[in-house]
Amino acid sequence: MKRIVVKDCVFSGTEIGLRFKSAMDRGGSCEDIHISNIVMNDIQDAAISFLCDYADVTYKQKDTGRPEFAPDFTDIIIEYVICHECATGIEAKGISGLNCIHDISISSSLFYYKKAAMEIDKQTADIELEHLSFVQFGSLPQSSSSTAAE
């Protein structure tokens, strides 16, 4: 998927809000995507999710090089998201040794969460986070200003 614009959307009652998922041998490139002005309500799991190990139980790598169909999420901008009630604000998990989640920016957004603000594997996901606010039900807001997940 390349060159996609998503804007002015409302998601309500879905399992995951913005989902980017792939696995070895199913991968390929997902790039040059701009997502903005999104409102979410009653999201069961994560508001924003990047997973590169989705259903890869049967994959067995035969050599040490980068597989032909390895996932590659890159050049993705997500901004102006408001999520009212999700389990996790942002989750991201790549594949060890592969740079499959990179050059991604999430900014100017607000997440009301129940379980965790972020579950980002910094060893496998490179996401720039800027001007984000996370509010856990029953607590005061946490801000993430100019923070990068490495």
N, CA, C and O of each residue as an XYZ file, in Angstrom:
600
protein
N       0.856     -1.165      0.000
C       0.000      0.000      0.000
C       0.899      1.224      0.000
O       1.845      1.312      0.783
N       0.602      2.156     -0.873
C       1.405      3.365     -0.969
C       0.519      4.572     -1.261
O      -0.540      4.462     -1.878
N       0.991      5.723     -0.795
C       0.341      7.007     -1.074
C      -1.152      6.992     -0.721
O      -2.011      7.065     -1.600
N      -1.436      6.899      0.561
C      -2.822      6.853      1.053
C      -3.046      8.011      2.015
O      -2.191      8.305      2.850
N      -4.195      8.668      1.899
C      -4.590      9.732      2.825
C      -5.901      9.312      3.480
O      -6.860      8.937      2.804
N      -5.923      9.382      4.808
C      -7.138      9.082      5.578
C      -7.379     10.285      6.478
O      -6.491     10.676      7.235
N      -8.571     10.881      6.406
C      -8.831     12.031      7.267
C     -10.312     12.147      7.590
O     -11.175     11.651      6.866
N     -10.572     12.821      8.704
C     -11.941     13.122      9.132
C     -12.797     11.863      9.272
O     -13.873     11.760      8.683
N     -12.297     10.902     10.068
C     -13.027      9.638     10.274
C     -13.420      9.472     11.739
O     -12.785     10.029     12.635
N     -14.475      8.698     11.962
C     -14.904      8.325     13.310
C     -14.941      6.803     13.376
O     -15.560      6.150     12.537
N     -14.262      6.240     14.397
C     -14.285      4.799     14.644
C     -14.979      4.595     15.979
O     -14.628      5.251     16.959
N     -15.948      3.706     16.037
C     -16.668      3.479     17.275
C     -16.917      1.995     17.483
O     -17.494      1.328     16.624
N     -16.472      1.475     18.643
C     -16.743      0.096     18.999
C     -15.942     -0.940     18.242
O     -16.346     -2.101     18.196
N     -14.828     -0.568     17.649
C     -14.017     -1.537     16.914
C     -13.023     -2.223     17.847
O     -12.776     -1.754     18.958
N     -12.462     -3.327     17.389
C     -11.459     -4.035     18.184
C     -10.193     -3.187     18.326
O      -9.683     -3.003     19.431
N      -9.692     -2.676     17.203
C      -8.521     -1.806     17.167
C      -8.856     -0.617     16.282
O      -9.588     -0.753     15.302
N      -8.318      0.554     16.627
C      -8.598      1.758     15.834
C      -7.865      1.733     14.506
O      -8.429      1.313     13.496
N      -6.612      2.177     14.495
C      -5.773      2.161     13.298
C      -4.850      0.959     13.405
O      -3.973      0.923     14.268
N      -5.039     -0.021     12.539
C      -4.281     -1.273     12.632
C      -3.399     -1.448     11.411
O      -3.865     -1.432     10.272
N      -2.100     -1.618     11.680
C      -1.124     -1.964     10.657
C      -0.573     -3.318     11.064
O       0.137     -3.419     12.065
N      -0.886     -4.353     10.310
C      -0.448     -5.692     10.702
C       0.124     -6.419      9.495
O      -0.318     -6.236      8.360
N       1.113     -7.243      9.776
C       1.711     -8.051      8.734
C       2.524     -9.158      9.394
O       2.597     -9.241     10.620
N       3.128    -10.000      8.576
C       3.963    -11.082      9.076
C       4.964    -11.464      7.999
O       4.842    -11.053      6.845
N       5.939    -12.243      8.383
C       6.917    -12.744      7.423
C       6.182    -13.532      6.333
O       5.203    -14.228      6.601
N       6.667    -13.407      5.131
C       6.086    -14.047      3.943
C       4.716    -13.497      3.566
O       4.130    -13.949      2.583
N       4.193    -12.541      4.317
C       2.933    -11.875      3.967
C       3.162    -10.381      3.819
O       2.266     -9.633      3.427
N       4.366     -9.965      4.136
C       4.703     -8.551      4.268
C       4.622     -7.749      2.995
O       3.672     -7.859      2.220
N       5.621     -6.957      2.802
C       5.628     -5.995      1.728
C       5.629     -4.612      2.320
O       5.660     -4.447      3.540
N       5.594     -3.624      1.466
C       5.736     -2.246      1.894
C       4.393     -1.568      2.145
O       3.439     -1.733      1.385
N       4.346     -0.810      3.220
C       3.202      0.049      3.541
C       3.824      1.411      3.819
O       4.395      1.630      4.888
N       3.714      2.332      2.852
C       4.467      3.572      2.964
C       3.721      4.782      2.425
O       2.745      4.668      1.683
N       4.218      5.942      2.826
C       3.683      7.233      2.391
C       2.186      7.338      2.698
O       1.351      7.507      1.809
N       1.887      7.231      3.997
C       0.502      7.274      4.466
C       0.352      8.460      5.423
O       1.177      8.651      6.317
N      -0.694      9.244      5.231
C      -0.963     10.398      6.092
C      -2.378     10.237      6.656
O      -3.356     10.181      5.910
N      -2.464     10.165      7.982
C      -3.735      9.972      8.673
C      -3.933     11.150      9.621
O      -3.058     11.458     10.430
N      -5.099     11.814      9.515
C      -5.328     12.961     10.394
C      -6.812     13.144     10.716
O      -7.693     12.675      9.996
N      -7.050     13.840     11.821
C      -8.406     14.180     12.267
C      -9.279     12.942     12.448
O     -10.301     12.771     11.782
N      -8.844     12.086     13.368
C      -9.541     10.836     13.646
C     -10.119     10.899     15.060
O      -9.430     11.300     15.998
N     -11.372     10.506     15.210
C     -12.012     10.404     16.517
C     -12.397      8.945     16.728
O     -13.001      8.316     15.859
N     -12.039      8.418     17.893
C     -12.352      7.019     18.224
C     -13.093      6.960     19.553
O     -12.832      7.743     20.466
N     -14.015      6.018     19.639
C     -14.773      5.776     20.872
C     -14.864      4.282     21.124
O     -15.051      3.506     20.187
N     -14.734      3.869     22.382
C     -14.954      2.477     22.795
C     -14.152      1.482     21.959
O     -14.719      0.560     21.371
N     -12.837      1.670     21.908
C     -11.941      0.762     21.197
C     -11.541     -0.348     22.168
O     -11.027     -0.066     23.250
N     -11.770     -1.593     21.796
C     -11.552     -2.717     22.711
C     -10.087     -2.927     23.087
O      -9.790     -3.257     24.235
N      -9.166     -2.739     22.136
C      -7.755     -2.992     22.405
C      -6.960     -1.701     22.207
O      -7.147     -0.753     22.969
N      -6.079     -1.637     21.205
C      -5.227     -0.462     21.001
C      -5.870      0.546     20.054
O      -6.559      0.180     19.102
N      -5.630      1.816     20.337
C      -6.098      2.864     19.430
C      -5.269      2.848     18.146
O      -5.812      2.980     17.050
N      -3.942      2.686     18.288
C      -3.034      2.602     17.136
C      -2.141      1.385     17.342
O      -1.530      1.231     18.400
N      -2.065      0.528     16.339
C      -1.322     -0.721     16.469
C      -0.463     -0.994     15.236
O      -0.948     -0.964     14.105
N       0.826     -1.262     15.479
C       1.758     -1.712     14.437
C       2.303     -3.067     14.877
O       3.010     -3.146     15.882
N       1.992     -4.124     14.152
C       2.463     -5.469     14.490
C       3.047     -6.136     13.248
O       2.393     -6.219     12.208
N       4.274     -6.605     13.371
C       4.929     -7.290     12.254
C       5.000     -8.797     12.465
O       5.515     -9.516     11.608
N       4.498     -9.276     13.578
C       4.540    -10.712     13.849
C       3.141    -11.320     13.896
O       2.900    -12.310     14.587
N       2.239    -10.715     13.159
C       0.853    -11.159     13.160
C       0.743    -12.542     12.532
O       1.044    -12.701     11.349
N       0.331    -13.518     13.275
C       0.092    -14.887     12.799
C       1.278    -15.452     12.039
O       1.106    -16.047     10.975
N       2.491    -15.270     12.578
C       3.668    -15.813     11.888
C       4.151    -17.120     12.516
O       5.327    -17.465     12.397
N       3.271    -17.834     13.171
C       3.620    -19.056     13.879
C       4.253    -20.089     12.948
O       5.165    -20.806     13.358
N       3.788    -20.176     11.714
C       4.304    -21.198     10.801
C       5.527    -20.758     10.011
O       6.117    -21.581      9.312
N       5.935    -19.488     10.092
C       7.070    -19.008      9.302
C       8.374    -19.541      9.860
O       8.614    -19.489     11.066
N       9.222    -20.057      8.968
C      10.558    -20.492      9.352
C      11.545    -19.879      8.368
O      11.527    -20.203      7.180
N      12.410    -18.987      8.864
C      13.369    -18.309      7.998
C      14.448    -19.303      7.573
O      15.009    -20.000      8.419
N      14.744    -19.379      6.282
C      15.684    -20.352      5.746
C      17.109    -19.823      5.658
O      18.058    -20.607      5.672
N      17.277    -18.496      5.567
C      18.627    -17.931      5.521
C      18.706    -16.744      6.463
O      17.737    -16.413      7.146
N      19.869    -16.108      6.494
C      20.053    -15.004      7.439
C      19.766    -13.647      6.819
O      19.862    -12.637      7.517
N      19.422    -13.578      5.552
C      19.129    -12.313      4.889
C      17.700    -11.876      5.131
O      16.908    -12.590      5.746
N      17.384    -10.684      4.634
C      16.029    -10.161      4.757
C      15.130    -10.931      3.799
O      15.404    -10.964      2.599
N      14.072    -11.545      4.293
C      13.155    -12.280      3.434
C      12.498    -11.365      2.401
O      12.338    -10.165      2.628
N      12.130    -11.938      1.288
C      11.547    -11.170      0.190
C      10.284    -10.427      0.605
O      10.070     -9.292      0.180
N       9.451    -11.045      1.422
C       8.192    -10.433      1.804
C       8.161    -10.068      3.283
O       7.178    -10.327      3.977
N       9.249     -9.464      3.757
C       9.275     -8.987      5.137
C       8.409     -7.730      5.237
O       8.385     -6.929      4.302
N       7.711     -7.545      6.334
C       6.904     -6.331      6.511
C       7.786     -5.085      6.521
O       8.928     -5.134      6.979
N       7.268     -3.990      6.025
C       7.992     -2.721      6.040
C       6.986     -1.586      6.154
O       6.359     -1.200      5.168
N       6.834     -1.050      7.372
C       5.964      0.101      7.614
C       6.854      1.331      7.711
O       7.680      1.421      8.619
N       6.700      2.282      6.787
C       7.579      3.443      6.758
C       6.869      4.674      6.202
O       5.867      4.570      5.495
N       7.410      5.832      6.536
C       6.872      7.115      6.068
C       5.374      7.239      6.344
O       4.576      7.487      5.440
N       5.016      7.061      7.605
C       3.617      7.143      8.027
C       3.484      8.292      9.031
O       4.214      8.352     10.020
N       2.557      9.186      8.765
C       2.281     10.317      9.655
C       0.864     10.165     10.194
O      -0.095     10.051      9.430
N       0.746     10.164     11.512
C      -0.558     10.092     12.168
C      -0.640     11.302     13.094
O       0.217     11.487     13.958
N      -1.687     12.135     12.908
C      -1.809     13.332     13.734
C      -3.270     13.671     14.004
O      -4.173     13.287     13.260
N      -3.466     14.396     15.080
C      -4.794     14.869     15.482
C      -5.784     13.714     15.674
O      -6.852     13.668     15.063
N      -5.387     12.794     16.540
C      -6.247     11.667     16.907
C      -6.767     11.921     18.319
O      -6.005     12.298     19.210
N      -8.052     11.714     18.516
C      -8.637     11.736     19.854
C      -9.313     10.393     20.056
O     -10.204     10.010     19.298
N      -8.877      9.680     21.092
C      -9.465      8.378     21.380
C     -10.054      8.395     22.783
O      -9.332      8.557     23.766
N     -11.367      8.228     22.868
C     -12.083      8.133     24.136
C     -12.287      6.659     24.445
O     -13.126      6.000     23.832
N     -11.527      6.150     25.386
C     -11.632      4.784     25.888
C     -11.066      3.741     24.946
O     -11.696      3.329     23.971
N      -9.842      3.326     25.278
C      -9.187      2.197     24.634
C      -8.417      1.467     25.731
O      -8.179      2.030     26.799
N      -8.033      0.237     25.481
C      -7.219     -0.482     26.460
C      -5.800      0.085     26.466
O      -5.242      0.369     27.526
N      -5.224      0.246     25.279
C      -3.861      0.752     25.111
C      -3.876      1.872     24.075
O      -4.550      1.757     23.051
N      -3.149      2.940     24.328
C      -3.096      4.038     23.372
C      -2.376      3.648     22.088
O      -2.967      3.665     21.008
N      -1.084      3.293     22.210
C      -0.268      2.947     21.046
C       0.505      1.672     21.352
O       1.138      1.555     22.401
N       0.448      0.712     20.423
C       1.270     -0.485     20.561
C       2.059     -0.697     19.275
O       1.568     -0.425     18.180
N       3.294     -1.187     19.422
C       4.133     -1.450     18.250
C       5.131     -2.541     18.580
O       5.809     -2.493     19.606
N       5.212     -3.527     17.696
C       6.179     -4.612     17.861
C       6.639     -5.058     16.488
O       5.852     -5.553     15.682
N       7.937     -4.872     16.233
C       8.521     -5.297     14.971
C       9.105     -6.687     15.090
O       8.675     -7.485     15.923
N      10.087     -6.973     14.255
C      10.764     -8.264     14.244
C      12.236     -8.020     14.531
O      12.874     -7.207     13.861
N      12.772     -8.707     15.508
C      14.156     -8.526     15.896
C      15.088     -8.727     14.700
O      14.981     -9.709     13.966
N      16.003     -7.770     14.523
C      16.966     -7.860     13.434
C      16.520     -7.231     12.127
O      17.332     -7.047     11.220
N      15.246     -6.901     12.018
C      14.738     -6.255     10.809
C      14.205     -4.882     11.173
O      13.589     -4.705     12.224
N      14.437     -3.934     10.323
C      13.972     -2.562     10.548
C      12.620     -2.408      9.854
O      12.520     -1.721      8.838
N      11.591     -3.037     10.391
C      10.311     -3.073      9.673
C       9.298     -2.025     10.149
O       8.273     -1.837      9.494
N       9.551     -1.347     11.255
C       8.697     -0.236     11.708
C       9.616      0.959     11.912
O      10.326      1.039     12.914
N       9.601      1.894     10.953
C      10.535      3.018     11.013
C       9.971      4.228     10.276
O       9.058      4.114      9.457
N      10.537      5.381     10.589
C      10.116      6.648      9.973
C       8.608      6.854     10.104
O       7.913      7.178      9.142
N       8.138      6.656     11.319
C       6.723      6.838     11.641
C       6.619      7.952     12.675
O       7.401      8.006     13.625
N       5.649      8.837     12.481
C       5.443      9.956     13.388
C       3.992      9.959     13.866
O       3.057      9.889     13.068
N       3.829     10.042     15.186
C       2.494     10.183     15.776
C       2.547     11.459     16.614
O       3.378     11.585     17.514
N       1.646     12.412     16.309
C       1.728     13.705     16.997
C       0.351     14.309     17.269
O      -0.663     13.911     16.695
N       0.369     15.277     18.161
C      -0.802     16.112     18.459
C      -2.069     15.290     18.682
O      -3.095     15.522     18.044
N      -1.979     14.328     19.596
C      -3.099     13.413     19.817
C      -3.354     13.199     21.304
O      -2.488     13.446     22.143
N      -4.559     12.735     21.608
C      -5.005     12.520     22.981
C      -5.640     11.147     23.097
O      -6.500     10.777     22.297
N      -5.204     10.386     24.114
C      -5.700      9.023     24.309
C      -6.196      8.856     25.743
O      -5.448      9.111     26.687
N      -7.433      8.436     25.914
C      -7.980      8.037     27.210
C      -7.944      6.517     27.240
O      -8.668      5.859     26.493
N      -7.098      5.959     28.108
C      -6.859      4.514     28.090
C      -7.179      3.877     29.439
O      -7.267      4.561     30.459
N      -7.352      2.551     29.427
C      -7.643      1.803     30.651
C      -6.435      1.014     31.155
O      -6.208      0.945     32.363
N      -5.667      0.427     30.262
C      -4.607     -0.501     30.648
C      -3.206      0.123     30.584
O      -2.503      0.175     31.594
N      -2.802      0.594     29.403
C      -1.451      1.134     29.219
C      -1.469      2.276     28.211
O      -2.183      2.222     27.210
N      -0.686      3.297     28.483
C      -0.577      4.404     27.528
C       0.095      3.918     26.252
O      -0.420      4.119     25.153
N       1.261      3.271     26.409
C       2.004      2.771     25.252
C       2.642      1.434     25.570
O       3.117      1.207     26.682
N       2.648      0.562     24.593
C       3.386     -0.698     24.647
C       4.187     -0.774     23.348
O       3.785     -1.428     22.385
N       5.328     -0.088     23.350
C       6.168     -0.009     22.159
C       7.473     -0.739     22.444
O       8.180     -0.405     23.395
N       7.793     -1.728     21.627
C       9.061     -2.439     21.731
C      10.133     -1.567     21.070
O      10.260     -1.550     19.846
N      10.893     -0.853     21.880
C      11.859      0.113     21.369
C      13.012     -0.547     20.614
O      13.723      0.121     19.864
N      13.199     -1.838     20.805
C      14.251     -2.556     20.083
C      13.851     -2.848     18.636
O      14.715     -3.019     17.776
N      12.552     -2.906     18.366
C      12.096     -3.312     17.030
C      11.191     -2.290     16.346
O      10.754     -2.516     15.218
N      10.907     -1.182     17.002
C      10.002     -0.176     16.429
C      10.570      1.222     16.652
O      10.854      1.611     17.785
N      10.733      1.968     15.573
C      11.251      3.331     15.640
C      10.118      4.296     15.294
O       9.804      4.513     14.124
N       9.516      4.864     16.330
C       8.369      5.752     16.159
C       8.656      7.057     16.881
O       9.018      7.061     18.058
N       8.493      8.163     16.169
C       8.665      9.483     16.782
C       7.330      9.907     17.376
O       6.308      9.915     16.690
N       7.350     10.256     18.644
C       6.143     10.664     19.363
C       6.296     12.116     19.776
O       7.292     12.487     20.397
N       5.309     12.943     19.433
C       5.432     14.363     19.747
C       4.066     14.960     20.090
O       3.085     14.754     19.376
N       4.026     15.693     21.179
C       2.815     16.390     21.623
C       1.634     15.425     21.781
O       0.558     15.631     21.221
N       1.870     14.377     22.556
C       0.815     13.406     22.851
C       0.399     13.553     24.305
O       1.218     13.884     25.163
N      -0.874     13.306     24.577
C      -1.369     13.270     25.951
C      -2.071     11.948     26.171
O      -2.823     11.471     25.322
N      -1.806     11.362     27.342
C      -2.427     10.098     27.723
C      -3.108     10.305     29.068
O      -2.505     10.836     30.001
N      -4.348      9.891     29.164
C      -5.097     10.017     30.411
C      -5.649      8.645     30.772
O      -6.450      8.071     30.033
N      -5.218      8.133     31.903
C      -5.777      6.884     32.392
C      -7.014      7.226     33.194
O      -7.019      8.188     33.962
N      -8.053      6.446     33.019
C      -9.283      6.727     33.753
C      -8.989      6.786     35.238
O      -8.433      5.847     35.806
N      -9.368      7.904     35.876
C      -9.162      8.076     37.307
C      -7.832      8.706     37.684
O      -7.473      8.707     38.862
N      -7.081      9.248     36.713
C      -5.798      9.870     37.033
C      -5.629     11.189     36.275
O      -6.483     11.572     35.475
N      -4.526     11.868     36.536
C      -4.216     13.128     35.855
C      -3.510     12.850     34.521
O      -2.900     11.791     34.370
N      -3.577     13.769     33.555
C      -2.948     13.567     32.242
C      -1.430     13.427     32.307
O      -0.767     14.053     33.134
N      -0.887     12.576     31.400
C       0.547     12.463     31.180
C       0.811     13.023     29.794
O       0.070     12.719     28.860
N       1.835     13.823     29.639
C       2.168     14.362     28.317
C       3.465     13.760     27.831
O       4.383     13.507     28.611
N       3.529     13.536     26.542
C       4.736     13.056     25.888
C       5.109     14.093     24.849
O       4.556     14.104     23.750
N       6.040     14.962     25.191
C       6.423     16.044     24.288
C       7.828     15.797     23.770
O       8.776     15.708     24.551
N       7.964     15.686     22.461
C       9.250     15.461     21.802
C       9.937     14.201     22.309
O      11.136     14.219     22.589
N       9.201     13.125     22.429
C       9.746     11.855     22.860
C       9.835     10.935     21.665
O       8.912     10.877     20.853
N      10.924     10.223     21.550
C      11.079      9.276     20.447
C      11.236      7.881     21.004
O      11.977      7.666     21.963
N      10.547      6.942     20.411
C      10.725      5.533     20.756
C      11.831      5.013     19.852
O      11.720      5.099     18.629
N      12.874      4.486     20.425
C      14.005      4.003     19.619
C      14.149      2.521     19.730
O      15.047      1.941     19.120
